[in-house]
Every structure is written in structure tokens, then in C-alpha cells.
């Protein structure tokens, strides 16, 4: 069976569903194909931080500015997909005070609100905070529930005429005269899609999807572990104020906290080793900020794989530098109706989606602008409705499994 569509989006994470939503709201006929349930990749296997931009302020002003802008937009449109927590960057005795000062100055220059407090005031806010915390700064970080966020984007796309196909892996592509003319899906939807434009939003698998069209997208995926431990009552996100390293973030939930993370290159985003040292090191390092987590019961552990773009990583020099996103057009590679979107962060998914949707609409001669920055997501104020979307699209990931459906 053949099905025609103006745009086929491959990948059902935040960026893919965000693209489908943006295009559907502009009146474009769009189909999304995801090989599993929604949020099965990096989006649903993250630590769930909604960045304020403070993490990148001193190293990447443009990336930090994108984060604070998108942070504010998501707070306005995403409702119960976001938990308002704020964040504390904490300087321990062994941490370089010049790094703290540089981060504070960069945040102030970029318009990221900061409030510096001494260690005693920090412990007033977080009583279990380490005695080694000398000072801290408040920033507008928050916690995002990716399962809800992704499912809500998919629901809005569906409500505006889009088709959301889960458990529909791409088996093959047919390229004729420099264009993808057919995409064969398997799984629960064994049919052929005949698209006008194809968008590759497959995250760490973007290189594999590109190969099906006979082009190359160089990826450098890295794995990172997250460990949820029993711990109630933590208010803000805790960030270690040092050069990014293993075990430098603690993300609060209601009755637990999520500790993260590591960064280890992998050759296959599906098949990779999961090392116990990563778990132990993450717990040990996070305990320098919040000592009690070292002895708390472990509730669940998962690894996510970051969809990093090889040329960017080579240029920037690896871990700790803000991950920008890249829109790769494949016309120069001989496939004119194919575009890939790679890199980026969960916080900036909407901006990534808008960028791709702008390009696609230009190709399709659709004269409509994006409305996703102003339009509230469906169910935003109704947790039960959001959780029903998650169930509908088989979109539950490990990041927020303790919060979704409560």
C-alpha cells in the first residue's frame, strides 16, 4: 500500500515531533515515522534538565542565549510538562573560584538572571547540601518531563491533520533522479510512503537513516548514565560549578533525584556496554554536593546516547562545550528533497523544529510562519490529558516514569 505525503519526518523524539507539529500548524500534510514508541531515544533517556543557559554562558554565548530564550518559551507553552524548580550552581572548596566568577559575569551579560549567595544561605535553601559549598548562584533552570512534552507535540500535530506512526521503522528508501521517491516502512505499518520532502530527525541514528538515501551524516554518539535514587524534598536542580565533568548534576523529582552523568564514545547507539564504574563515579561525584545520595537506595539506572555531530565535536574539542544544532541539506550530495537535523539539546528542540519547518515550507512554497512559540501545547494544564497522550503514543521513557501517571 502506498501513501503520499508532503513531508515525511523520520524520528519521534522532541525534535521530530516538534517538526511535525510546526508543519501541521502551518497546514502542511505531514507524516511522522518512529521505529519504536515516542521518546525512545535521547529525549526520553535524558536527565530532564530545562537549561537556563548558565551551563554554557562562559563558553558559548550564542548557545546560552538560545537556552534562556527557549526556557522562557517552554515555561509559557508547556504547562505541566515543566516543573518549576530553579537551579543552584554550587562552588565547593576544591573548585576554582575564577570559574564561578566567569560564569556569573557571562550570565549577567547575557541577561540570564543570577543571584549569588554564600554557603550558609545555600544550606538554608538545601539543608542537606555539603558543608564544602562555599557559595552558590541561583539560575532559572527547571525540570522538563520529556515523555509528556514529546507526546503533547505529537498530539497537536495529529489534531491538525498530521499522521503519527509509531513502531514503524524505515526499512529502505528509493532514490530516483536525485530525489527520494519512496520510503518503505516496516513494523506495524508495512506500507510505502511517497514523500515530497524527507526530514531526518533520527538523533543518534541519523547517520544510518542518511545511508539509506545514499548520503553521509557523520555522527559521534556518546553514552551517559543516569541514576535515580530515593531522596525526597530537594527543591532546586544542583549543578557543580566547575568545568563540565562526570557526576555534576542532581535533578529533583518528588520522591527521588536523578544523578548524572558520564560521557563515553560509542560506535553503535543501540549496542554498547553499560559499565558499573559509570554508576559508581556518578553517585560519588554527585555526593560531593549532596552527601546523602551516596547511601540512598538506587531505584533505576539508564543510559542515554547523545546525537552529537562529528564535524562540530571535532571543531569544538569534545565534552563540555555547548552542543549547537545543525541543519544539513543534502542537495549538494545529490538528494535534493532530503534534510537532516542533528545535534542540539532537549531545551532547544522547538527552535530546531522551527528552523527545519522554515526550510521545508520554503521548498514547498508554503507562505506561513511558525506559531509554536506562542501556541500552548494541548493538555498543558491537565496532567491526566498529557499522560493519556503518553500512553496513546507509547511514549513513556525512564527519565520521568515516576512522575508521569501519578
C-alpha positions as CSV (number, residue, x, y, z in Angstrom):
1,X,0.0,0.0,0.0
2,X,1.4,3.4,-0.9
3,X,0.6,6.6,1.0
4,X,1.5,10.1,-0.3
5,X,2.6,12.9,2.0
6,X,4.1,16.3,1.5
7,X,6.7,15.7,4.3
8,X,7.9,12.6,6.0
9,X,9.7,13.2,9.3
10,X,11.8,10.2,10.5
11,X,12.2,10.2,14.3
12,X,9.8,10.5,17.1
13,X,11.8,12.4,19.7
14,X,11.3,16.0,20.8
15,X,12.8,17.5,17.6
16,X,10.9,15.1,15.2
17,X,7.5,15.7,16.9
18,X,8.3,19.4,17.1
19,X,8.8,19.5,13.4
20,X,5.6,17.6,12.7
21,X,3.7,19.9,15.0
22,X,5.2,23.1,13.4
23,X,4.4,21.9,9.9
24,X,0.9,20.7,10.7
25,X,0.1,24.1,12.3
26,X,1.1,25.7,9.0
27,X,-1.3,23.5,7.1
28,X,1.4,21.2,5.7
29,X,0.5,17.5,5.1
30,X,3.0,15.7,7.4
31,X,3.6,12.1,8.4
32,X,6.0,11.1,11.2
33,X,7.5,7.6,11.4
34,X,9.2,6.4,14.6
35,X,10.7,2.9,14.8
36,X,9.5,2.5,18.4
37,X,7.3,4.4,20.7
38,X,7.8,8.1,21.0
39,X,10.7,9.4,23.2
40,X,12.5,6.1,22.8
41,X,15.9,7.8,22.1
42,X,17.8,10.6,23.7
43,X,14.7,12.8,24.5
44,X,13.2,10.2,26.8
45,X,16.5,9.0,28.3
46,X,17.9,12.3,29.4
47,X,18.3,13.8,32.9
48,X,15.4,16.1,32.2
49,X,17.0,19.5,32.7
50,X,15.5,22.5,31.2
51,X,18.6,24.6,30.7
52,X,18.7,28.3,31.7
53,X,21.8,28.7,29.6
54,X,24.0,29.1,32.6
55,X,25.9,25.9,32.0
56,X,27.2,27.3,28.7
57,X,27.3,31.0,29.4
58,X,31.1,31.5,29.6
59,X,31.9,29.0,26.8
60,X,29.2,29.6,24.2
61,X,27.2,32.8,24.4
62,X,25.1,32.0,21.4
63,X,24.1,28.6,22.7
64,X,23.4,30.0,26.2
65,X,21.2,32.8,24.7
66,X,19.2,30.1,22.8
67,X,18.7,28.2,26.0
68,X,17.4,31.1,28.1
69,X,15.1,32.2,25.2
70,X,13.7,28.7,24.7
71,X,13.5,28.1,28.5
72,X,11.1,31.1,28.7
73,X,9.1,30.0,25.8
74,X,8.6,26.5,27.1
75,X,7.5,27.8,30.5
76,X,4.8,29.7,28.6
77,X,3.5,26.9,26.4
78,X,4.3,23.6,28.1
79,X,2.4,23.9,31.4
80,X,2.6,20.6,33.3
81,X,5.4,19.3,31.0
82,X,7.7,21.6,33.1
83,X,8.4,21.6,36.9
84,X,9.4,25.0,38.2
85,X,12.4,24.3,40.4
86,X,15.1,26.9,39.8
87,X,18.8,25.8,39.8
88,X,21.8,26.3,42.1
89,X,25.3,26.3,40.7
90,X,27.5,25.4,43.7
91,X,31.2,26.1,44.3
92,X,32.9,23.6,46.5
93,X,36.2,24.2,48.4
94,X,38.2,22.5,45.7
95,X,36.6,24.3,42.8
96,X,38.2,27.2,41.0
97,X,36.6,30.5,42.2
98,X,37.6,32.2,38.9
99,X,35.4,29.8,37.0
100,X,32.4,30.7,39.2
101,X,33.1,34.4,38.7
102,X,33.4,34.0,34.9
103,X,30.1,32.1,34.8
104,X,28.3,34.7,36.9
105,X,29.7,37.6,34.7
106,X,28.7,35.8,31.5
107,X,25.2,35.1,32.7
108,X,24.7,38.8,33.7
109,X,26.0,39.9,30.3
110,X,23.6,37.6,28.5
111,X,20.6,38.5,30.6
112,X,20.4,35.2,32.4
113,X,19.2,36.1,36.0
114,X,21.6,35.1,38.7
115,X,21.6,35.7,42.5
116,X,24.9,34.9,44.3
117,X,24.6,33.6,47.9
118,X,27.1,32.3,50.4
119,X,27.3,28.8,51.6
120,X,25.2,29.3,54.7
121,X,22.3,30.7,52.7
122,X,22.7,27.9,50.2
123,X,22.3,25.4,53.0
124,X,19.3,27.2,54.3
125,X,17.7,26.6,50.9
126,X,19.0,23.0,50.7
127,X,19.7,21.8,54.3
128,X,21.5,18.6,53.1
129,X,23.9,20.5,50.9
130,X,27.6,19.7,51.6
131,X,29.5,21.7,54.2
132,X,32.1,22.2,51.4
133,X,29.8,24.5,49.5
134,X,31.4,28.0,49.8
135,X,29.0,29.9,47.6
136,X,26.3,29.4,45.0
137,X,24.2,31.2,42.4
138,X,20.6,30.8,41.7
139,X,19.7,30.5,38.0
140,X,16.3,29.8,36.2
141,X,16.9,26.1,35.5
142,X,13.8,23.9,35.6
143,X,12.9,20.2,35.1
144,X,11.2,19.0,32.0
145,X,9.1,15.8,31.7
146,X,10.1,14.7,28.2
147,X,7.5,11.9,27.8
148,X,4.7,14.5,28.2
149,X,6.4,17.1,26.1
150,X,7.0,14.8,23.1
151,X,3.6,13.3,23.3
152,X,1.9,16.7,23.5
153,X,3.7,17.8,20.4
154,X,2.6,14.7,18.6
155,X,-1.0,15.2,19.7
156,X,-1.0,18.7,18.4
157,X,0.4,17.5,15.0
158,X,-2.3,14.8,14.9
159,X,-5.1,17.2,15.8
160,X,-4.1,19.4,12.9
161,X,-4.0,16.6,10.3
162,X,-0.7,15.0,10.8
163,X,-0.2,11.2,10.9
164,X,1.9,9.9,13.8
165,X,3.1,6.4,13.1
166,X,4.8,4.6,16.0
167,X,6.5,1.2,15.7
168,X,7.1,2.0,12.1
169,X,10.8,1.6,11.3
170,X,12.2,2.7,8.0
171,X,13.4,-0.3,6.0
172,X,14.6,1.3,2.8
173,X,14.5,4.4,0.5
174,X,14.2,4.7,-3.2
175,X,16.2,7.5,-4.8
176,X,15.4,8.4,-8.5
177,X,16.8,11.3,-10.4
178,X,18.2,13.0,-7.3
179,X,15.0,12.7,-5.2
180,X,13.7,10.3,-2.6
181,X,10.5,8.9,-4.3
182,X,9.6,6.2,-1.8
183,X,10.3,5.2,1.8
184,X,9.4,1.6,2.9
185,X,8.2,1.3,6.5
186,X,8.0,-2.0,8.4
187,X,6.7,-2.9,11.8
188,X,3.0,-2.2,12.5
189,X,2.8,-0.1,9.3
190,X,4.1,-2.2,6.4
191,X,3.5,0.4,3.7
192,X,5.3,2.7,1.3
193,X,5.4,6.4,1.8
194,X,5.7,8.6,-1.2
195,X,7.0,12.0,0.1
196,X,7.7,15.3,-1.5
197,X,10.3,16.1,1.2
198,X,12.0,13.8,3.8
199,X,13.4,15.1,7.1
200,X,15.9,13.0,9.0
201,X,15.4,13.7,12.7
202,X,16.6,10.3,13.9
203,X,19.0,11.6,16.6
204,X,21.9,9.2,17.1
205,X,20.6,7.1,14.3
206,X,20.7,10.0,11.8
207,X,23.8,8.6,10.1
208,X,22.1,5.2,9.5
209,X,19.0,6.9,8.1
210,X,21.1,9.1,5.8
211,X,22.9,6.0,4.4
212,X,19.5,4.6,3.2
213,X,19.4,7.6,0.9
214,X,23.0,7.1,-0.2
215,X,24.4,10.2,1.7
216,X,26.6,10.6,4.7
217,X,25.9,12.3,8.1
218,X,28.8,11.8,10.4
219,X,27.8,11.3,14.0
220,X,29.8,10.9,17.1
221,X,27.4,9.4,19.7
222,X,28.4,9.3,23.4
223,X,26.6,7.5,26.2
224,X,25.8,8.9,29.5
225,X,24.4,7.2,32.6
226,X,21.6,8.5,34.8
227,X,20.9,7.1,38.3
228,X,17.6,7.7,40.2
229,X,18.0,7.3,43.9
230,X,15.4,7.6,46.7
231,X,15.5,11.2,48.0
232,X,12.6,13.5,48.7
233,X,12.4,17.1,49.3
234,X,15.2,18.5,47.1
235,X,14.0,21.8,45.7
236,X,16.4,23.1,43.0
237,X,18.5,21.5,40.4
238,X,22.1,21.3,41.7
239,X,24.9,21.9,39.3
240,X,28.6,21.7,40.2
241,X,30.2,25.0,39.2
242,X,33.3,23.6,37.5
243,X,34.4,22.6,34.0
244,X,31.8,20.0,33.0
245,X,32.7,16.5,34.1
246,X,31.2,13.3,35.2
247,X,28.6,13.5,38.0
248,X,28.0,17.2,38.1
249,X,24.2,17.5,38.1
250,X,21.4,16.4,40.5
251,X,17.8,16.8,39.2
252,X,15.0,16.8,41.7
253,X,11.8,14.8,41.3
254,X,9.2,14.4,44.1
255,X,10.4,11.4,46.0
256,X,13.7,10.8,44.2
257,X,16.6,12.6,42.5
258,X,18.3,11.8,39.2
259,X,22.1,11.9,39.2
260,X,24.1,12.4,36.1
261,X,26.1,11.9,34.0
262,X,29.0,10.5,32.1
263,X,30.3,10.9,28.5
264,X,31.8,7.9,26.8
265,X,32.0,7.4,23.0
266,X,30.1,4.5,21.5
267,X,30.2,3.1,18.0
268,X,26.6,1.8,18.0
269,X,23.8,3.7,19.6
270,X,21.9,0.5,20.2
271,X,24.6,-1.9,21.2
272,X,27.0,-0.6,23.8
273,X,28.4,-1.6,27.2
274,X,26.9,-0.3,30.3
275,X,29.7,-0.1,32.9
276,X,29.3,-0.2,36.6
277,X,32.1,2.3,37.1
278,X,30.0,5.0,35.5
279,X,27.2,4.4,38.0
280,X,29.6,4.4,40.9
281,X,31.5,7.5,39.7
282,X,28.3,9.4,39.1
283,X,27.0,8.7,42.6
284,X,30.3,9.5,44.2
285,X,30.7,12.9,42.4
286,X,27.1,14.0,42.9
287,X,27.6,13.1,46.6
288,X,30.2,15.9,46.9
289,X,27.3,18.3,46.5
290,X,24.6,16.3,48.3
291,X,26.3,13.7,50.5
292,X,23.2,11.7,51.5
293,X,22.7,10.4,47.9
294,X,25.7,8.1,48.4
295,X,23.7,5.9,50.8
296,X,20.2,6.2,49.4
297,X,18.6,3.2,47.7
298,X,19.1,3.1,43.9
299,X,15.7,3.0,42.2
300,X,16.6,2.7,38.5
301,X,19.5,3.3,36.2
302,X,19.5,4.1,32.5
303,X,21.8,5.2,29.7
304,X,21.1,7.8,27.1
305,X,23.0,8.3,23.8
306,X,23.7,11.9,22.7
307,X,23.2,12.6,19.0
308,X,26.4,14.6,18.5
309,X,27.5,15.8,15.1
310,X,31.1,14.7,14.3
311,X,32.3,17.9,12.5
312,X,31.1,20.1,15.3
313,X,32.6,17.9,18.0
314,X,35.9,17.8,16.2
315,X,35.9,21.6,15.9
316,X,34.9,22.3,19.5
317,X,37.1,19.8,21.1
318,X,34.7,17.5,22.9
319,X,32.8,17.4,26.1
320,X,31.6,20.4,28.0
321,X,31.1,22.8,25.1
322,X,27.5,23.8,24.2
323,X,26.0,21.5,21.6
324,X,24.6,23.6,18.8
325,X,22.3,22.1,16.2
326,X,22.9,21.7,12.5
327,X,20.6,21.6,9.6
328,X,22.2,19.5,6.9
329,X,20.8,19.9,3.4
330,X,21.6,17.0,1.1
331,X,21.1,18.7,-2.3
332,X,24.9,19.0,-2.7
333,X,25.1,15.3,-2.0
334,X,22.7,14.6,-4.9
335,X,19.5,14.2,-3.0
336,X,17.6,17.4,-3.3
337,X,14.5,16.7,-1.2
338,X,16.3,15.4,1.9
339,X,17.4,17.3,5.0
340,X,18.9,16.2,8.3
341,X,18.7,17.9,11.7
342,X,21.4,16.9,14.2
343,X,22.9,17.9,17.5
344,X,21.2,20.3,19.8
345,X,19.6,19.9,23.2
346,X,16.2,19.0,24.5
347,X,15.8,22.6,25.7
348,X,16.2,23.9,22.2
349,X,14.1,21.3,20.4
350,X,11.4,23.8,19.4
351,X,13.9,26.2,17.8
352,X,15.4,23.3,15.9
353,X,12.0,22.3,14.7
354,X,11.1,25.8,13.6
355,X,14.4,26.1,11.6
356,X,13.6,22.9,9.7
357,X,10.0,23.8,9.2
358,X,11.0,27.1,7.7
359,X,13.3,25.4,5.2
360,X,10.7,22.8,4.3
361,X,8.0,25.5,3.8
362,X,10.3,27.4,1.6
363,X,10.8,24.3,-0.5
364,X,7.1,23.7,-0.7
365,X,6.3,27.4,-1.3
366,X,4.1,27.5,1.8
367,X,3.9,31.1,3.0
368,X,3.1,30.5,6.6
369,X,5.2,31.4,9.6
370,X,5.7,29.3,12.8
371,X,3.3,29.8,15.7
372,X,4.8,27.3,18.1
373,X,6.4,29.9,20.4
374,X,3.1,31.4,21.2
375,X,0.7,28.5,21.0
376,X,0.1,26.4,24.2
377,X,0.5,22.7,23.8
378,X,-2.7,20.6,24.1
379,X,-3.4,19.4,27.6
380,X,-0.7,21.7,29.0
381,X,-2.8,22.5,32.1
382,X,-4.2,18.9,32.5
383,X,-1.7,16.3,33.7
384,X,-4.1,13.5,33.1
385,X,-4.6,14.5,29.5
386,X,-0.9,14.8,28.9
387,X,-0.4,11.3,30.4
388,X,-3.1,9.9,28.2
389,X,-1.1,11.2,25.2
390,X,2.0,9.4,26.5
391,X,0.0,6.2,26.7
392,X,-1.5,6.7,23.3
393,X,1.8,7.1,21.6
394,X,3.7,4.5,23.7
395,X,5.9,7.4,24.8
396,X,7.0,6.6,28.4
397,X,10.7,7.0,28.9
398,X,12.7,6.3,32.0
399,X,13.5,9.9,32.8
400,X,10.1,10.7,34.2
401,X,8.5,7.4,34.8
402,X,8.0,8.2,38.5
403,X,6.1,11.4,37.6
404,X,4.0,10.6,34.6
405,X,0.7,9.0,35.5
406,X,0.9,9.7,39.2
